[in-house]
Amino acid sequence: MTDSVFSPRQARALLSIADTLIPGGHGVPAAREIDFLAAVSRTAQHKMLPRELRELRAFLDVWDTRAFGLVNRIGPRRFSALPHARRERVLLGWGESPLAPVRTVFQGLRSLVIGAYYIAPDNTAARAALDYPEAPGPLPGAPQRPLPVLAPPAGGAALTADVVVVGSGAGGGTAAAVLAAAGLDVLVLERGGYHDDRDFGAGELDALTSLYAGPPAISAEGQFSSFMAGGTLGGGTVVNWSTSFATPDHVRAEWAAHGAKQFAGDEFSRSLDAVQRRLGVNTDYNAPSPRDAILERGLRALGWQCDAMPRNVIGCDQGVECGRCGYGCRLGAKQSTAKTWLHDAVADGARIAVGVDVRRVIVERGRATGVEAVTADGAPVTVAAKAVVVAAGSLQTPPLLRRSGLRNKRIGENLRLHPVTSVAGVFDEDVRPWEGGLQTRYSTEHADLDGNGYGVIYETGPANPGAVTLFQPWHSAAQHAADMRALRNTAQIGVLVRDTGSGRVTVGRDGEPVVRYRLSERDAEHMQYGVEGATRILAAAGARSVRTAHQNRVSVDLPGDLDAFAAAARSEGYAPARCMMIALHIMGTAAMGGSRETSAVDPDGATWEVPNLVVADASCFPTPSGVNPMISIEAIAHMNASRLAARIGR
C-alpha cells in the first residue's frame, strides 16, 4: 500500500463518495477493496497545484460531517450514514445544480475518483470485466535511451550557453535543432523526465502521471474536465495521436492579417515543408481501426467528406500497439521531437537537461541574459545565455514571461482552444475502442459553418478506461456500470470546435497559472451542430443507441427520434459542467502580430520588451489553427529560430 496524501478523515470522505459513484459488485471490487487511496493520491498530487490540493482537502474535511449535512439538505446527518440511493441523489444534486461552481466541484470529484478507480494498478478485476487488457510492460529488447541528458547535481548548477531553450516539445525541440545547426551552443531545459521506448507499456496511472503535464487541474471555471498536454522530454509529440495537418491556407492568411505577414508567404511554406519532411508525414500507415471504420462508414452513407489522416509514423503496427500510443509508442514508430529534432540538436552539440523547472528569465537592461530554474528537489540552476527561447506551452509560457517582469498587456490574453466533446454510439459489433490506429480518418464536412473558416471537424481516438471518464458523465452507479460494460462495443466520435471566443491565463499569488475561459454562444452553437452531426454519423453507421456527454443524460435508442434527441442536447446546453469537454490544443496566449498593442510578440516571435527573448510554441498562434496543431507549432518554431539564429550571427 502507498501512503495517502489525505488524512484519515479525508480518506473516509473520499471512500464514501467512491462507494456511491462506483460501489462495485458482480465480481467487480469496490474502491475500498483495492489500493484506491494510493491511486487517487498519486493522481491528485500530479494534477493539482498545491493550492488546489489544499482546497480539496479542506472540502473533504467537512464533507462527511453533520454540519455539512445541512448544506446537502439531509439534515444533521453524515453523508456516509445514508442509504446508497439517497447518497446518489445528494451527489446528483451537486451535478445538476443551477450554480456553475457547485457543478464544477461535482465534476472534479467525479473525474478524480472514477478515473483513479479504473487506473489503480491492482484493480485488474474491473478492467477484466471490460475485457480491457492489462498493460504489457516494456517491449522485450527495447533499446536503451539514445539521447544523453544532464541531471543537475543535488546542490544545483551554474551553466552557460549561447541560447537556452525552455521546453522540448514541438516548439522547443524544433527550435533547438535549428539553432544548433546554425553553430550555436544550445542548452535545452525540460521540466519533465526522459522516457523512451523501453519506458513505455506501463499502466494508465504510470503513463498519465509521468508522460502528461500536471496542473492546473481546476480548469477554466469548470468549462473543461481537463487540459491535455505532454509533460516529458519531447512534450506532447510523445503522447499525441500523430495527426499531422499542415496549417490550412485560410488560417495562414488570417494569421498574416494580424501583422506577421510571413505566414502567407514562402518563408513559412519552407518551414512547413522542412517540418513535414523531418517528421516523415505520410498516409502509408492508415489502416482504419474499428472505430475509424465506423466513422468512415457513417460519413460515406451520408455522402459527407472523409479522408485519410496524415500521420508522422514509420513502422506503426496500426493495431494493438497503436491503440496504446497515447501513452508512448513502444515500437518507436512515432516521430516525436525526441526521435527527430532533439537527435539532430544533440548531433550538432546541443545539451539537454531534464527535471529542471525554469522560474524566471533574467532580464538586464532590456536584454535576456539567462534563466533561473529549480530541480525537483528545489536545487537552484542558473544558465547564462545570449538569448532565450521560451516554448513552455500556452499555459506556462505567459506566467514565465510575467514572473520575468514583462508587462505587455497582451501576454496571457487571447487564450484559444479546440474545445472537444464526444458522442458515443453503441454497436452490435465488437469495436474494442482501445485498439487500432490512433486516428486514421477525419471529416471537415462542417469545418466552415459561417463562411469564415470556423466550425467543427470530426475525429475519433482510442478509448482507454481512465481516459474515457473525462467524457463520461455519471448518472447513477447502475447506469455507469452498464455504460462501462458496453465500452468494448462503443465508438466515440469527437467534435472538435475551432473557437471564436477566447479566454486568458493570469498568474496566481503562487506564480502559477490561473485559467479563465467560457465557451462563447457562437462556439456553443457550433458544438451543438457538431453533436448533431456526430449523432447522424453514428446512426448512419448502424449504432443501436447514441448518447451525448451531458450530465443530464441525453440518449436515444435507434431507430429513434433524432430531432427530439438534438432538442434535448440543445436544452441541456454547454455551460460549465453541463456537458463533458476537454481542452485540446491550447494556443494563442503570446500571439504574434504587427503591434505591441494587439500582440504579445513581434513578427520575429520576439517579445516587444526584450528582443532576444523569443517565443516558439503554440502561444504564438494569433488565432486557433482549426486542425491538430503539431505541424503548425513546429513550423513556427523552425521559422522563429531561423530568424533568431540569423540575428545572433549578425
C-alpha positions in Angstrom: 0.0 0.0 0.0 1.2 3.5 -0.8 0.9 6.4 1.7 -2.1 8.6 1.1 -1.8 12.4 0.9 -5.2 12.5 2.7 -5.8 12.4 6.4 -7.9 9.5 7.8 -10.9 11.8 7.9 -10.4 13.0 4.3 -9.8 9.4 3.2 -13.1 8.3 4.8 -14.9 11.1 3.0 -13.3 10.1 -0.4 -14.3 6.5 0.1 -17.9 7.4 0.9 -18.0 9.3 -2.4 -16.3 6.5 -4.2 -18.7 3.9 -2.7 -21.5 5.9 -4.1 -20.2 6.5 -7.6 -18.6 3.1 -8.1 -19.8 0.6 -5.5 -18.6 -2.5 -7.3 -20.4 -5.8 -7.2 -20.9 -8.8 -9.6 -17.2 -9.6 -9.3 -16.0 -6.0 -9.6 -14.4 -4.6 -6.5 -15.5 -1.6 -4.6 -12.9 1.2 -4.2 -12.2 0.3 -0.6 -11.3 -3.3 -1.7 -8.3 -2.1 -3.8 -5.5 0.4 -3.2 -7.8 3.2 -4.3 -6.3 5.8 -1.9 -2.9 5.3 -3.4 -4.2 5.8 -6.9 -6.3 8.8 -6.1 -3.4 10.3 -4.0 -0.9 10.0 -6.9 -3.4 11.4 -9.4 -4.3 14.4 -7.2 -0.6 15.1 -6.5 0.2 15.1 -10.2 -2.9 17.0 -11.5 -3.2 19.6 -8.8 -1.3 22.7 -7.8 -0.6 22.9 -4.0 -3.3 25.5 -3.7 -5.8 23.2 -5.5 -4.9 20.2 -3.3 -5.3 22.3 -0.2 -8.8 23.3 -1.3 -9.7 19.6 -2.0 -8.5 18.6 1.5 -10.5 21.3 3.1 -13.6 20.3 1.3 -13.2 16.6 2.3 -12.6 17.7 5.9 -16.2 18.9 6.1 -18.0 16.6 3.6 -18.9 13.8 5.9 -19.9 15.9 8.9 -23.3 16.5 10.4 -22.9 20.2 9.9 -22.3 19.8 6.2 -25.4 17.6 6.1 -27.4 20.8 6.3 -25.7 22.0 3.2 -26.5 18.7 1.5 -30.2 19.1 2.6 -30.1 15.8 4.6 -30.3 17.4 8.0 -27.7 17.0 10.6 -26.6 13.6 9.3 -23.4 12.3 7.9 -23.3 11.5 4.1 -21.7 8.1 4.8 -24.7 7.1 7.0 -27.3 7.5 4.2 -28.6 4.6 2.1 -27.0 4.3 -1.3 -29.9 5.7 -3.2 -30.0 8.8 -1.0 -26.3 9.3 -1.4 -26.7 9.2 -5.2 -29.4 11.9 -5.0 -27.1 14.1 -3.0 -24.3 13.8 -5.5 -26.6 14.3 -8.4 -27.9 17.4 -6.7 -24.4 18.8 -7.0 -24.1 17.7 -10.6 -27.4 19.2 -11.6 -27.1 22.4 -9.6 -28.1 25.7 -11.3 -24.8 27.1 -9.9 -21.7 26.5 -12.1 -19.2 26.4 -9.1 -21.3 23.7 -7.5 -21.5 21.6 -10.7 -17.8 22.1 -11.1 -17.0 20.6 -7.7 -19.0 17.6 -8.6 -17.4 17.1 -12.0 -13.9 17.5 -10.4 -14.7 14.8 -7.8 -16.3 12.5 -10.4 -13.3 12.7 -12.7 -10.7 12.3 -10.0 -12.5 9.4 -8.2 -13.7 7.4 -11.1 -10.6 7.9 -13.1 -8.4 6.8 -10.2 -10.5 3.8 -9.7 -10.1 2.4 -13.2 -6.4 3.1 -13.4 -5.4 1.7 -9.9 -2.7 -0.9 -10.7 -4.4 -3.6 -8.6 -7.9 -3.1 -10.0 -7.4 -5.9 -12.5 -10.9 -7.3 -11.9 -12.6 -4.1 -13.0 -10.6 -3.9 -16.2 -11.1 -7.6 -16.9 -14.9 -7.0 -16.7 -14.5 -4.6 -19.6 -12.3 -7.1 -21.5 -9.6 -4.4 -21.3 -6.1 -5.9 -21.4 -3.6 -5.3 -18.7 -0.5 -3.2 -19.6 2.1 -5.3 -21.4 5.2 -3.7 -19.9 8.2 -2.7 -21.9 8.7 -4.3 -25.3 11.4 -7.1 -24.9 14.6 -5.9 -26.5 13.6 -2.3 -26.5 16.8 -0.1 -27.0 18.4 2.0 -24.3 17.5 5.7 -24.3 19.7 7.1 -27.0 19.8 10.8 -26.0 22.4 11.9 -23.5 20.7 14.0 -20.8 22.1 16.1 -17.9 20.8 15.7 -14.4 21.9 18.7 -12.4 23.8 17.8 -9.2 21.9 17.9 -5.9 23.5 21.1 -4.9 22.4 22.9 -8.1 24.5 24.1 -11.0 25.6 27.2 -12.9 25.7 26.7 -16.7 26.3 28.7 -19.8 25.1 28.6 -23.4 24.6 30.8 -26.4 20.9 30.0 -26.3 18.8 28.4 -23.6 15.6 26.7 -24.8 12.8 26.3 -22.3 10.8 23.2 -23.2 11.5 20.3 -25.5 8.2 19.6 -27.3 7.0 20.6 -30.7 8.3 24.1 -30.3 11.4 23.7 -28.1 12.7 20.6 -29.8 12.4 22.1 -33.3 14.0 25.4 -32.2 16.9 23.6 -30.5 17.7 21.7 -33.7 17.6 24.8 -35.9 19.8 26.8 -33.5 22.3 24.0 -33.0 22.6 23.5 -36.8 23.5 27.2 -37.1 26.6 26.5 -34.9 25.2 27.9 -31.7 25.8 26.3 -28.2 22.3 25.3 -27.2 21.0 24.1 -23.9 17.5 22.6 -23.6 15.8 22.6 -20.3 12.8 20.3 -19.8 10.7 20.2 -16.6 9.7 16.6 -17.1 11.8 13.4 -17.3 13.2 11.4 -20.2 11.0 8.5 -21.3 11.6 6.4 -24.4 10.7 3.1 -26.0 11.9 1.0 -23.0 9.8 3.0 -20.6 6.5 2.6 -22.4 3.9 -0.1 -21.9 3.1 0.8 -18.3 -0.5 1.1 -17.0 -2.6 4.2 -17.3 -1.7 5.5 -13.8 2.0 5.4 -14.5 1.6 6.9 -18.0 -0.7 9.7 -17.0 1.5 10.8 -14.1 4.8 10.5 -15.9 4.2 11.5 -19.5 1.5 14.1 -19.2 1.7 17.6 -17.8 0.1 18.2 -14.4 -1.7 21.3 -13.1 -3.7 23.3 -13.4 -6.4 20.8 -12.8 -9.2 23.2 -11.8 -9.7 24.2 -15.4 -11.2 27.3 -16.8 -14.1 27.9 -14.4 -15.5 24.4 -14.8 -15.8 24.6 -18.6 -13.4 21.6 -19.1 -12.8 18.3 -17.5 -9.1 18.6 -18.3 -6.4 20.4 -20.2 -4.3 17.8 -22.1 -0.6 18.5 -22.6 2.6 16.5 -22.7 4.9 16.6 -19.7 8.0 14.6 -20.7 11.1 15.1 -22.9 9.5 15.7 -26.3 6.4 17.1 -24.8 3.1 16.5 -26.5 4.8 14.9 -29.5 5.5 11.8 -27.4 1.9 11.3 -26.4 -0.2 12.9 -29.1 -2.2 11.0 -31.7 0.3 11.5 -34.5 -2.1 13.7 -36.5 0.0 15.8 -38.9 -2.0 18.6 -40.6 -0.2 21.4 -42.3 -1.6 24.9 -41.4 -4.6 25.5 -43.7 -4.2 28.3 -46.2 -7.2 30.3 -44.9 -5.6 30.1 -41.4 -2.3 31.3 -42.7 -4.0 34.3 -44.4 -5.8 35.1 -41.2 -2.6 35.0 -39.2 -0.8 37.2 -41.8 -3.6 39.7 -41.4 -2.6 40.1 -37.7 0.7 41.6 -38.8 3.1 38.7 -39.2 2.9 38.7 -43.0 5.4 35.9 -43.5 2.6 33.4 -42.6 1.1 33.9 -46.0 4.5 33.7 -47.8 7.3 31.4 -48.9 9.2 31.6 -45.6 6.5 29.9 -43.6 5.9 27.4 -46.5 9.6 26.4 -46.4 9.3 25.8 -42.7 6.2 23.7 -43.1 7.9 21.7 -45.8 11.0 21.2 -43.7 9.0 20.0 -40.7 6.8 17.5 -42.7 10.0 16.1 -44.3 11.8 15.7 -41.0 8.8 14.0 -39.3 8.2 11.7 -42.3 4.5 12.7 -42.6 2.6 10.1 -44.7 -0.6 8.3 -45.2 1.0 4.8 -45.5 0.1 3.7 -42.0 -3.6 4.3 -42.2 -5.4 1.0 -41.8 -8.7 2.1 -40.2 -9.3 0.9 -36.6 -12.8 -0.4 -36.0 -13.9 3.0 -34.6 -12.4 4.8 -37.7 -14.1 2.3 -39.9 -17.4 3.2 -38.2 -16.7 6.9 -38.7 -15.9 6.3 -42.4 -18.9 4.1 -42.9 -21.3 6.7 -41.5 -19.7 9.5 -43.4 -19.9 7.6 -46.7 -23.5 6.7 -46.1 -24.3 10.4 -45.6 -22.2 11.5 -48.6 -20.0 13.7 -46.3 -16.4 14.4 -46.8 -14.0 11.8 -45.4 -10.2 11.4 -45.9 -7.2 9.6 -44.7 -5.3 11.2 -41.8 -1.7 12.3 -42.4 0.5 10.9 -39.6 4.1 11.2 -38.5 4.7 7.5 -38.0 7.1 5.0 -39.6 6.7 1.3 -38.9 3.4 1.6 -36.9 1.6 -1.7 -36.3 -1.8 0.0 -36.7 -3.3 -2.5 -34.2 -2.9 -3.2 -30.5 0.3 -1.3 -30.1 -1.1 1.8 -31.9 -4.1 1.9 -29.5 -1.7 2.4 -26.6 0.4 5.0 -28.3 -1.2 7.9 -26.4 0.8 6.5 -23.6 4.1 6.3 -25.6 5.0 4.2 -28.6 6.8 1.0 -27.6 7.8 0.4 -31.2 9.4 3.8 -31.6 7.3 4.4 -34.7 6.0 7.9 -33.7 8.4 10.5 -35.0 8.3 12.8 -31.9 10.8 15.5 -31.3 12.6 13.0 -29.0 13.1 10.9 -32.2 13.9 13.6 -34.6 14.8 17.2 -33.8 16.4 16.6 -30.5 18.6 13.9 -32.1 19.6 16.5 -34.7 20.3 19.1 -32.0 22.5 16.7 -30.0 24.4 15.7 -33.1 25.2 19.3 -33.6 26.4 19.7 -30.0 23.3 20.7 -28.0 22.9 19.6 -24.4 19.7 18.6 -22.7 18.8 18.8 -19.0 15.7 17.2 -17.6 13.9 17.7 -14.4 14.5 21.4 -14.5 11.7 23.9 -13.9 12.5 27.4 -15.3 11.0 30.0 -13.0 12.4 33.2 -14.4 14.2 34.7 -17.4 16.9 37.0 -16.2 16.4 40.4 -17.9 19.1 43.1 -17.6 19.0 46.4 -19.3 16.3 45.2 -21.6 18.1 42.1 -22.7 17.7 38.4 -21.7 20.9 37.2 -20.1 19.8 33.7 -19.0 17.3 31.9 -16.8 16.9 30.8 -13.2 15.4 27.4 -12.5 15.0 24.8 -9.8 15.2 21.0 -9.9 12.5 18.7 -8.5 14.4 18.7 -5.2 14.5 22.5 -5.1 18.2 22.9 -6.0 18.9 26.1 -8.0 20.0 26.1 -11.6 21.2 29.2 -13.4 22.1 29.5 -17.0 23.9 32.5 -18.6 23.0 32.9 -22.2 23.0 35.3 -25.1 19.3 34.6 -25.9 16.4 32.7 -24.5 13.7 30.7 -26.4 10.6 30.0 -24.4 8.5 27.0 -25.6 6.8 26.1 -22.3 3.3 25.8 -23.8 0.4 28.2 -23.8 -0.5 27.7 -20.2 3.1 28.0 -18.8 4.7 30.5 -21.2 2.6 33.5 -20.0 3.3 33.0 -16.3 7.0 32.6 -17.1 7.1 35.9 -19.0 5.2 37.6 -16.2 7.4 36.2 -13.5 10.3 37.6 -15.6 9.0 41.1 -15.3 7.4 41.6 -18.7 4.3 43.8 -18.7 2.9 43.8 -22.2 -0.9 43.6 -21.6 -1.4 41.0 -24.4 0.7 38.4 -22.6 -1.8 35.8 -21.3 -4.7 37.2 -23.3 -6.1 35.5 -26.4 -6.3 32.0 -25.0 -7.6 30.0 -27.9 -8.6 26.3 -27.8 -10.2 23.5 -29.6 -13.0 22.6 -27.2 -13.9 18.9 -27.7 -16.8 16.8 -26.6 -17.9 13.5 -27.9 -21.0 11.5 -28.9 -20.9 7.8 -28.1 -22.6 5.1 -30.2 -23.2 1.5 -29.0 -23.0 -1.1 -31.7 -23.7 -4.8 -32.0 -20.2 -5.3 -33.5 -17.1 -5.7 -31.5 -15.3 -2.3 -31.5 -12.6 -2.6 -28.8 -12.1 1.1 -29.0 -8.7 0.9 -27.2 -7.1 -0.8 -30.3 -6.1 0.3 -33.8 -4.7 3.4 -35.4 -4.9 6.4 -33.1 -6.6 8.5 -35.8 -6.8 7.3 -39.4 -9.9 9.1 -40.8 -11.4 12.5 -40.3 -14.0 14.8 -41.8 -14.1 18.5 -42.4 -17.7 18.4 -43.7 -18.7 21.1 -41.2 -15.4 22.9 -40.7 -16.8 26.1 -42.2 -20.2 26.7 -40.7 -20.3 30.5 -41.0 -18.3 31.1 -44.2 -15.2 32.3 -42.5 -13.4 29.1 -41.6 -14.9 28.4 -38.2 -16.8 25.2 -37.4 -16.1 21.7 -36.3 -14.2 18.6 -37.5 -14.9 15.0 -36.7 -12.2 12.6 -35.4 -12.0 9.5 -33.3 -9.5 8.4 -30.7 -8.6 5.4 -28.5 -10.8 4.9 -25.5 -8.8 3.6 -22.6 -10.8 3.3 -19.4 -9.1 6.0 -17.4 -9.3 8.5 -20.3 -12.9 7.6 -21.0 -14.0 9.1 -17.7 -13.2 12.6 -19.0 -16.1 12.3 -21.4 -18.4 10.0 -19.4 -20.8 11.8 -17.1 -22.2 9.9 -14.1 -26.0 9.5 -13.9 -26.1 6.6 -11.4 -24.0 3.7 -10.3 -26.1 1.3 -12.2 -26.0 3.3 -15.4 -22.3 3.9 -15.1 -21.7 0.2 -14.8 -23.8 -0.5 -17.8 -22.0 2.1 -19.9 -18.7 0.7 -19.0 -19.7 -2.9 -19.7 -20.7 -1.7 -23.1 -17.4 0.0 -23.7 -16.0 -2.7 -26.0 -19.0 -2.2 -28.3 -18.8 1.6 -28.2 -17.4 4.1 -30.7 -17.0 7.7 -29.8 -16.8 10.5 -32.3 -15.0 13.6 -31.2 -16.4 17.0 -32.1 -13.5 19.4 -32.3 -14.5 23.1 -32.3 -12.3 25.9 -33.7 -13.2 28.5 -31.1 -14.2 32.1 -32.0 -14.2 33.2 -28.4 -11.2 33.5 -26.1 -10.0 33.3 -22.5 -6.9 34.3 -20.6 -4.1 33.0 -18.5 -3.1 35.1 -15.5 -0.7 34.4 -12.6 -1.7 33.5 -9.2 0.0 34.6 -6.0 1.9 31.4 -6.1 3.3 32.3 -9.5 1.3 29.5 -11.2 -1.2 29.8 -14.0 -4.9 30.7 -13.4 -7.0 29.9 -16.4 -10.3 31.7 -17.2 -12.4 30.6 -20.2 -16.1 30.3 -21.0 -17.4 28.9 -24.2 -18.9 31.7 -26.3 -22.5 31.5 -27.5 -21.3 31.1 -31.1 -19.0 28.3 -30.2 -21.7 26.6 -28.2 -23.9 26.7 -31.4 -21.1 25.2 -33.4 -20.6 22.4 -30.8 -24.4 21.7 -30.9 -24.2 21.5 -34.7 -21.2 19.1 -34.3 -23.1 16.9 -31.7 -26.0 16.6 -34.1 -23.6 15.8 -37.0 -21.7 13.1 -35.0 -25.1 11.6 -34.0 -26.1 11.4 -37.6 -22.8 9.7 -38.5 -23.2 7.1 -35.8 -26.8 6.4 -36.7 -25.8 6.1 -40.4 -23.1 3.7 -39.4 -25.6 1.4 -37.7 -25.4 2.3 -34.0 -28.2 0.8 -31.9 -28.1 3.7 -29.4 -26.3 7.0 -29.0 -25.7 9.4 -26.1 -24.1 12.7 -25.6 -21.7 13.7 -22.8 -24.2 15.9 -21.0 -24.5 15.5 -17.2 -28.3 15.2 -17.5 -28.4 12.1 -19.7 -29.3 12.7 -23.4 -29.7 9.4 -25.2 -31.8 7.6 -27.8 -32.3 4.0 -28.9 -32.1 3.7 -32.7 -34.0 3.9 -34.9 -35.4 6.7 -32.8 -36.4 10.4 -32.9 -33.1 12.2 -33.6 -34.8 15.6 -33.7 -36.0 15.1 -30.1 -32.5 13.9 -29.2 -31.0 17.0 -30.7 -33.5 19.2 -29.0 -32.7 17.6 -25.6 -29.0 18.2 -26.2 -29.7 21.8 -27.1 -31.8 22.3 -24.0 -29.0 21.0 -21.7 -26.6 23.3 -23.4 -22.8 23.7 -23.0 -22.4 25.9 -19.9 -19.7 25.0 -17.5 -20.0 21.4 -16.2 -23.2 20.8 -18.2 -21.5 18.8 -20.8 -18.2 17.0 -20.5 -15.5 18.6 -22.6 -11.7 18.7 -22.7 -9.5 21.4 -23.9 -7.2 20.2 -26.6 -4.6 22.2 -28.5 -4.0 25.1 -26.1 -3.0 28.2 -28.2 -2.6 31.9 -28.5 -1.5 33.3 -25.2 1.6 35.1 -26.5 0.3 35.8 -30.0 2.5 37.0 -32.9 1.5 40.2 -34.6 2.5 43.6 -36.0 1.8 45.8 -33.0 2.6 45.7 -29.3 -1.0 46.9 -28.7 -2.5 43.9 -30.4 0.0 41.1 -29.9 2.4 39.8 -27.2 5.4 39.1 -29.6 6.6 40.7 -32.8 6.8 39.1 -36.3 10.1 37.5 -35.3 8.5 35.8 -32.3 10.5 38.1 -30.0 8.8 39.8 -27.1 8.2 43.5 -27.7 10.1 44.4 -24.5 13.1 42.1 -24.7 14.2 41.5 -28.3 16.4 38.5 -27.6 13.6 36.6 -25.7 11.8 34.6 -28.4 8.6 32.5 -28.0 8.4 29.4 -30.1 5.3 27.4 -29.2 1.5 27.4 -29.8 1.3 30.6 -27.7 2.4 32.3 -30.9 -0.8 31.5 -32.8 -2.8 34.7 -33.5 -6.0 32.5 -33.8 -6.6 28.8 -33.5 -5.3 26.5 -36.2 -8.6 24.7 -36.6 -6.7 21.4 -37.0 -4.4 19.4 -34.8 -1.5 22.0 -34.4 1.7 20.0 -34.1 2.9 20.8 -37.6 2.0 24.4 -37.2 3.9 24.7 -33.9 7.0 23.1 -35.3 6.9 25.3 -38.4 6.6 28.4 -36.3 9.5 27.3 -34.1 11.5 26.5 -37.2 10.9 29.9 -38.6 11.3 31.9 -35.4 14.5 30.0 -34.5 15.9 30.6 -38.0 15.3 34.3 -37.6 16.9 34.3 -34.2 20.0 32.4 -35.5 20.4 35.0 -38.2 20.2 37.9 -35.7 22.7 36.3 -33.4 25.0 35.6 -36.3 25.0 39.2 -37.3 
